[in-house]
Amino acid sequence: MRWEVEVWYKAGVTDAVGDSVMKGIKDLGVGGVTSVKTGQVYIIEGKTDKKQIEKICSGLLANGIVQFYKIKKV
């Protein structure tokens, strides 16, 4: 079994890395970019079910106060 988990900041939460990248893009003189968001992707392989993946996400990979996650079976 293979799972893909994406972890992102919730709307309204400051993304310092994304803000820094946006500043760098402007400093390079590149136009047309309106926003930058950073996230993380985890690939988890093994004999697991969705309930176990949910437990891993909520207990380890994402801080539910400021982040959300998406799980996809691949």
VEXKOL-700595 format. One record per atom (N, C-alpha, C, CB): x, y, z; residue number from 1; atom name; residue in one letter. Coordinates in steps of 0.02 Angstrom, whole numbers, plus 50000, padded with zeros to 5 digits. Atoms other than C-alpha are relative to their C-alpha. Glycine has a CB too. Layout:
BEGIN
X,Y,Z,NUM,CA,a
...
% end
This chain:
BEGIN
50042,49941,50000,1,N,m
50000,50000,50000,1,CA,m
50044,50062,50000,1,C,m
49952,50000,50061,1,CB,m
49962,49937,50005,2,N,r
50062,50174,49957,2,CA,r
49952,50058,50008,2,C,r
50039,50004,49932,2,CB,r
50041,49941,49986,3,N,w
49991,50337,50023,3,CA,w
50041,50063,49988,3,C,w
49974,49999,50073,3,CB,w
49969,49935,50008,4,N,e
50029,50517,49978,4,CA,e
49963,50048,50045,4,C,e
49998,50024,49924,4,CB,e
50030,49953,49953,5,N,v
49999,50647,50113,5,CA,v
50029,50070,49985,5,C,v
50014,49980,50074,5,CB,v
49980,49931,50009,6,N,e
50004,50835,50077,6,CA,e
49981,50038,50063,6,C,e
49967,50032,49937,6,CB,e
50013,49959,49941,7,N,v
50019,50955,50224,7,CA,v
50010,50073,49980,7,C,v
50048,49981,50059,7,CB,v
50000,49929,50019,8,N,w
49978,51140,50199,8,CA,w
49979,50043,50059,8,C,w
49953,50012,49940,8,CB,w
50025,49953,49950,9,N,y
49952,51294,50306,9,CA,y
49928,50018,49985,9,C,y
50044,50064,50002,9,CB,y
50069,49978,50008,10,N,k
49772,51343,50335,10,CA,k
49999,50073,49976,10,C,k
49961,49993,50066,10,CB,k
50009,49931,50023,11,N,a
49707,51504,50257,11,CA,a
50008,50048,50059,11,C,a
49931,50009,49965,11,CB,a
49991,49950,49948,12,N,g
49760,51656,50357,12,CA,g
50061,49989,50044,12,C,g
49941,50002,50043,12,CB,g
49940,50014,49962,13,N,v
49914,51573,50433,13,CA,v
50060,50026,49961,13,C,v
50007,49924,50016,13,CB,v
49941,49973,50033,14,N,t
50077,51662,50394,14,CA,t
50047,49944,49977,14,C,t
50037,50048,50047,14,CB,t
49954,50047,50030,15,N,d
50189,51563,50278,15,CA,d
50065,50038,49988,15,C,d
49972,49968,49933,15,CB,d
49938,49960,50004,16,N,a
50361,51641,50310,16,CA,a
50043,49980,49940,16,C,a
50040,49992,50065,16,CB,a
49959,50023,50056,17,N,v
50450,51534,50180,17,CA,v
49968,50023,49934,17,C,v
50009,49923,50001,17,CB,v
50035,49977,50059,18,N,g
50318,51572,50050,18,CA,g
50008,50075,49989,18,C,g
49926,49983,50004,18,CB,g
49991,49927,50004,19,N,d
50331,51758,50090,19,CA,d
50071,50017,49977,19,C,d
49986,50033,50068,19,CB,d
49930,49988,50020,20,N,s
50522,51751,50072,20,CA,s
50010,49984,49926,20,C,s
50047,49958,50043,20,CB,s
49995,50018,50070,21,N,v
50508,51663,49905,21,CA,v
49967,50053,49956,21,C,v
49969,49931,49987,21,CB,v
50034,49948,50037,22,N,m
50383,51793,49845,22,CA,m
50043,50062,49995,22,C,m
49933,50016,50033,22,CB,m
49955,49942,50001,23,N,k
50503,51932,49894,23,CA,k
50058,49988,49952,23,C,k
50027,50015,50071,23,CB,k
49945,50017,50045,24,N,g
50645,51843,49803,24,CA,g
49979,50004,49927,24,C,g
50026,49932,50016,24,CB,g
50025,49997,50069,25,N,i
50539,51827,49646,25,CA,i
49996,50073,49977,25,C,i
49931,49966,49995,25,CB,i
50005,49929,50016,26,N,k
50504,52014,49650,26,CA,k
50070,50030,49992,26,C,k
49961,50038,50054,26,CB,k
49931,49974,50005,27,N,d
50690,52051,49682,27,CA,d
50033,49979,49935,27,C,d
50041,49974,50060,27,CB,d
49973,50023,50064,28,N,l
50731,51949,49527,28,CA,l
49969,50036,49940,28,C,l
49989,49925,49993,28,CB,l
50033,49963,50054,29,N,g
50615,52060,49427,29,CA,g
49951,49957,49960,29,C,g
50051,50027,49954,29,CB,g
50047,50044,50034,30,N,v
50499,51917,49381,30,CA,v
49929,50024,50018,30,C,v
50010,49925,50021,30,CB,v
50068,49977,49990,31,N,g
50320,51976,49358,31,CA,g
49950,49944,49989,31,C,g
49984,50058,49955,31,CB,g
50054,50047,50013,32,N,g
50154,51887,49352,32,CA,g
49985,49951,50055,32,C,g
50014,49963,49938,32,CB,g
50012,50046,49944,33,N,v
50172,51785,49511,33,CA,v
49960,50036,50053,33,C,v
50068,49973,50030,33,CB,v
50044,49966,49953,34,N,t
50030,51827,49630,34,CA,t
50004,49971,50071,34,C,t
49930,49997,49976,34,CB,t
49993,50029,49933,35,N,s
50063,51707,49774,35,CA,s
50045,49938,49998,35,C,s
49931,49981,50029,35,CB,s
49958,50059,49991,36,N,v
50178,51571,49839,36,CA,v
49978,49967,50065,36,C,v
50077,50017,50000,36,CB,v
50018,50038,49940,37,N,k
50126,51436,49962,37,CA,k
50049,49941,50006,37,C,k
49925,49975,49997,37,CB,k
49957,50058,49990,38,N,t
50237,51304,50039,38,CA,t
49961,49945,50036,38,C,t
50064,50020,50039,38,CB,t
50030,50058,49968,39,N,g
50186,51131,50092,39,CA,g
50050,49943,49999,39,C,g
49933,49980,49965,39,CB,g
49957,50059,49998,40,N,q
50256,50959,50118,40,CA,q
49961,49941,49973,40,C,q
50025,49986,50071,40,CB,q
50029,50061,50025,41,N,v
50223,50794,50033,41,CA,v
50037,49942,50031,41,C,v
50003,49996,49922,41,CB,v
49972,50060,49970,42,N,y
50251,50629,50122,42,CA,y
49973,49940,49961,42,C,y
49982,49994,50076,42,CB,y
50019,50063,50031,43,N,i
50249,50460,50035,43,CA,i
50010,49946,50053,43,C,i
50042,49984,49934,43,CB,i
49998,50052,49948,44,N,i
50207,50320,50157,44,CA,i
49983,49933,49967,44,C,i
49951,50016,50059,44,CB,i
50010,50065,50030,45,N,e
50224,50140,50101,45,CA,e
49999,49947,50054,45,C,e
50054,49984,49948,45,CB,e
50003,50056,49953,46,N,g
50178,49981,50193,46,CA,g
49929,49975,50007,46,C,g
50027,50021,50068,46,CB,g
50066,50031,49988,47,N,k
50033,49878,50256,47,CA,k
49962,50044,50049,47,C,k
50008,49927,50026,47,CB,k
50037,49953,49958,48,N,t
49927,50021,50321,48,CA,t
49932,50012,49970,48,C,t
50038,50067,50009,48,CB,t
50066,49981,50025,49,N,d
49746,50071,50308,49,CA,d
49990,50075,50012,49,C,d
49943,49958,50034,49,CB,d
50012,49928,49995,50,N,k
49669,50245,50300,50,CA,k
49997,50023,50072,50,C,k
49936,50019,49963,50,CB,k
50005,49982,49929,51,N,k
49632,50246,50486,51,CA,k
50069,50010,50031,51,C,k
49960,49946,50040,51,CB,k
49932,49994,49975,52,N,q
49816,50218,50525,52,CA,q
50035,50063,49972,52,C,q
50041,49937,49983,52,CB,q
49972,49940,50032,53,N,i
49867,50354,50401,53,CA,i
49972,50063,50033,53,C,i
49987,50000,49924,53,CB,i
50032,49943,49965,54,N,e
49743,50475,50482,54,CA,e
50034,50011,50068,54,C,e
49924,49987,50010,54,CB,e
49968,49994,49935,55,N,k
49823,50438,50651,55,CA,k
50070,50029,49993,55,C,k
50003,49931,50035,55,CB,k
49932,49974,50012,56,N,i
49998,50471,50582,56,CA,i
49996,50074,49983,56,C,i
50034,49961,49942,56,CB,i
50006,49930,50021,57,N,c
49940,50634,50503,57,CA,c
49982,50045,50059,57,C,c
49946,50007,49946,57,CB,c
50023,49957,49946,58,N,s
49848,50704,50653,58,CA,s
50047,50000,50060,58,C,s
49930,49979,50022,58,CB,s
49956,50004,49942,59,N,g
49975,50645,50780,59,CA,g
50072,50018,49988,59,C,g
49997,49932,50026,59,CB,g
49929,49991,50014,60,N,l
50138,50676,50690,60,CA,l
50014,50050,49944,60,C,l
50029,49934,49981,60,CB,l
49981,49961,50059,61,N,l
50137,50760,50520,61,CA,l
49971,50070,49997,61,C,l
49979,49964,49940,61,CB,l
50033,49934,50006,62,N,a
50016,50906,50539,62,CA,a
49979,50026,50068,62,C,a
49938,49995,49955,62,CB,a
50024,49965,49941,63,N,n
49981,51031,50676,63,CA,n
49930,50025,49983,63,C,n
50048,50059,50023,63,CB,n
50069,49985,50017,64,N,g
49791,51039,50668,64,CA,g
49978,50072,50013,64,C,g
49956,49955,50037,64,CB,g
50018,49931,49985,65,N,i
49788,51216,50736,65,CA,i
50016,50044,49939,65,C,i
50038,50026,50062,65,CB,i
49978,49956,50055,66,N,v
49882,51292,50587,66,CA,v
50005,49965,49933,66,C,v
50066,50031,50018,66,CB,v
49991,50037,50062,67,N,q
49888,51154,50456,67,CA,q
49942,49953,49987,67,C,q
50066,49961,50001,67,CB,q
50046,50053,50019,68,N,f
49775,51038,50360,68,CA,f
50037,49951,49956,68,C,f
49937,50029,49964,68,CB,f
49967,50050,50042,69,N,y
49816,50881,50264,69,CA,y
49951,49967,49953,69,C,y
50035,49946,50044,69,CB,y
50039,50038,50048,70,N,k
49755,50784,50114,70,CA,k
50033,49932,49992,70,C,k
49996,50037,49932,70,CB,k
49975,50068,50008,71,N,i
49773,50596,50098,71,CA,i
49977,49973,49934,71,C,i
49977,49955,50058,71,CB,i
50018,50031,50063,72,N,k
49778,50507,49932,72,CA,k
50033,49931,49996,72,C,k
50022,50044,49940,72,CB,k
49973,50067,50010,73,N,k
49799,50321,49901,73,CA,k
50027,49997,49929,73,C,k
49944,49945,50012,73,CB,k
49969,50002,50067,74,N,v
49921,50297,49757,74,CA,v
50026,49930,49984,74,C,v
50057,50050,49996,74,CB,v
% end
